[in-house]
Amino acid sequence: MPGAAPAAERDYVLGTHDEEVQRLGLQHRVWRPTVLDCWQRCGIGAGSRVLDVGAGPGYATLDLAEIVGPAGRVAAVERSARFAGVGRAACAARGLSQVDHHELDLMTDPLPAGSFDASWCRWVAAFVSSPELLVQKLAAAIRPGGLAIFHEYGDYQTWRFAPRRAPHEEFVQRVMKTWRASGGEPDVGPALLPLLARHGFRVREAAPRVFCVRPRDPMWRWPAAFVEIGIDRLVALGAADPAWAAAAKRDFAAAEADPETRMLTPLVLEIVAERVGAPAA
């Protein structure tokens, strides 16, 4: 996150630099078992046509391409040229010709046509200016009987320690404030449910995914990787001063050094919705 993207790049709040590419890779690895289980329950398999919405550097794209195989197709949609380039290179290195990369903005550009069997959307609706427009576009892209699958935050404030630590909870509040100031909504998950019903979907599953972890647990590395980046980003945005940032980092390090510390992760809502009706006009 520290550092600026090239001027021509359509940047994200968290940036598109090498450190963020690496953080997203770590994030994908710790969530991968949960994600693969979800995709399997949804019937994504050989020959499936899947729309990867907000594909980022393409970590999920690679997994989807391996799953659908040469008979299937993955359309990876990403607005960042930097991230899209990383994804293209990774697919080329593995010889995955069943992936089509589309560099476009979800809010202003049409999605690729294809009557998809499923769409995959992780931590994207929380950042777009209009989640309803995103749902409308997915309704038009997914075939009747196809599935829209989401992993989106449902209650970001569940991210806390046991015992509770005030500096960390203040950090979470500052992150949420700057998130909303940028036009996103960290707790977008529950709001998607009525939007999906309004635009021709039937919600088949809506389940919370939250973990209680210790410093040695692999899942700990997911939020921990965000803390230092997130604190520095708050300073860069003028939402925190360096003295507060240094104290917050020291407090997190103290929590991480205690093997008996528990961390509750931000609650993610896993949504599986079937396209059953015509998209709303």
N, C-alpha and C positions, 0 to 999 in steps of 0.2 A: 503493500500500500504506500509506503513512503516514496516520494518522487513523482514526477509528472509524466503522463503519457505523451506521445507525439501530438503535435497540434492537430493533425488530420484525423487522429483516432477518436472514435466515439467512446469516451471513457466511462467508467463506472465509479460510483462513490468509493469503492474499495480499490480502484485502480486495475490495470491490466499488465503490470510489470512482472518480472520473473518471480519475485517473492510471492505474488498473488497466484500465479500459475502453480507454484509449488504448494501453496496452502490449499488450493482447490483440489490438487491431487491427493493430499493427505485427507481432506474432508471426504472425498469420494471413497478412499480406501476404507475408512472406518465405518462408513455408512453402507458399503457395498453388500454385505450379507443381508441387511434389511431390504435393500433395493432389489437384489436378485430374487429374494423370496416373494416380494410383491409382484414383480414381473411374471414370475412363474405362476402364481395364483391367477394372474390376469390372462394367462394363456399366450403370452408372447413367446414365439418359438420359430422354428425353421419356416421360412417363407413369409413371415409377417412383414407388414409395411408399417413403419413406426416414424412418427414425427418427434424429433428431439428438440424441444422448445427452450431456447436460451441455453444452447449446448456448451457455452464457455469454451475451455480448451479441449473439450471432446472426450473426457474420461468416460462418461456414460455412453457416449456415441460408440466408442470402441467396444464396450461390453455388448451393446445392442447389436452392433454389426456382427460380432462373433455368434450371438444367439440366433439372429435371423438367417445367417448364412448367405451363400451366393444366390439362393432363390428368393431372398427377401430384399428389402430396401429400407434404408434409414435416411431420412432427410434431416440434416443437422442445421438448425436455424440459429444464427448468432449475429449480433450487430457489431461486435468488436472485430476489426480486421486483425488485430494482434491475436486474439483468442482463436479466431477462425483459421488463421495461418498455422497455429500450433496444432489444431485438430486435423487439418489437411495433411500436415507432415507426418503425424502419428499414423493416420490411416494409410498413407503411401508406404511408410516403413513396414507396415504389416501386410501390405498387399490387399487391403480391404476396398475393393472397387465397388461394393454395394452401398457406399455412402455418397450422398449428394450434399455438398455444403452450400448453404445459402446465407450470404451476408446481407442481413436486412434488419430493420427496426420493427419490432412487434406492433408498435403503436401507429406507425405511419405507412408501412409496406404490407402488401398482401402476403399471406402464407402460401407456400408452394401447394399446387393442386395435386391431388393424388388419392382421394378417398381412402384415408389411412385407417388401418385396423386399430391403432392406438396412438396416443400422444403421451409424452413424458415431460413433466414440467416440475422442476425442483428449484425452490427459492428464486422464482421469477415473478410470480404474481405479486409478491411483496414489494417489488421494486418498480413495476410499471405504473404509469399515471392513471390507467383505467383497467382494473381487473375485469370489469364487465366487457370491455371491448376485446380483451384477450379471450374470454369465454366465447363471445360471439364468433370470433375468427376460428376457434377450435371447433365449434359446432358445424361450421361450413366445411372444415377440412376432414372431419372424421366421418366414416361411413355409418349408416344406421347399424346398430349393434356393436359398433366400435367403442373403445374405452378412452376416456380422458383420465390420466393418472397424475396426481399431484403429491408432492411433499412440500408443504408450506408451513411456516410458523403459525401456531395457534394461540400461544401464550408465552411470549418471549420472557416475561418476568419470572417464569419458573426457573430461570438460570440463576441459581444461588448456591451457597455453601451451607453445609451442616457441620459444625455450628455456623450460624449466619455471620457474614462479614459485611459491615456497612460500606467500606470502600468499594467492594465489588458491586453491591446493589446500586450504589450511586453511578458506577460505570455503566451498568445496564440501562439505567434511566437516561443517562446522557446519550448513549448510543441510540435509544429509541427516539429521543427528541430530535437528534440530527437526521435520523432516518426519515421521520415524518416531515421535517423541514425540507428535505430533498424531493418530496412528492410521493414517497412510498408509504407502506403500512406494514409494520412488522407482524401484527396479529391478523393477517389477511385471511388465514385458513377458514375460520367459521363463516366469514362473509362470502366465500366462494359457494357455499352450499345452496343458498337461495338463488344465486346467479346461475348456477348450473341448471337448477329446476326450471328457471325462467326461460332458458335457451335450449330446451329440448333434450336435457339429460335427466336420467334417473340415478341418484346417488346409491350405489350398491354397498359401499363401505366408507366409513369415516372413523378412523381409529387414531388415538394419540400414540405418538412414539416419543417417549421420554425415558432417560436413563439416569440411574444413580450410580456414580462411579468414583473410584479412588484414583490417586495419582498414578498408580502402576497400570491401570486399565487402559487398553488401547483407545477406547472411546474418549478418555480424558484429553487426548492429544488434539481432538477436533476443536473444542472451545478454547483450549489453552493456546493453540496456534493463532487464534484470533485476538487474544487479549493484548499482547504487546503491539501488534499491528493496529488494533482498534484504539488503544490509548494514544499512540502516536498520531493517528488520524484525527482524533478529537482535538489534539493540540494544533495540528495543521489547519483545522477548520475554525479555530478560535473558540471552540466549545469547551476547552480546558486549558489551564495554564501549566507550565512545565513542573512547578512544585507539586501540584496535585497529581500530575502524571507519574512523577517519580515515587510518590507515596503509594499510589495505586499499584504500581509494579512491585514495590517492596511487599505490600500486603498479599498480592497474589503469589509471590515467591514463597512467602511464609506458609501460606495454605498448602502449596504444592510440596513443601518440604516435610509436611506432617503426613505420615502414611495412613493415619486414621481419618484424615479429612475426607468428607464426601462432597461431591458436586452433583447437583441436579442440573441436567442439561435443558436448554430451551425446548419447550414442547413443540413438536412437529406434528401436524395433522396429515395423516395419509388418507387421501381421498381417491376413490375409484368410482367413476361415473360413466354410465352407459348411455350412448346417444340413441334415444328412442323416438324422438319426434323431430319435426322440421324445425330448423333454427328460427327464432323469433325475428320478425321483420324489423 
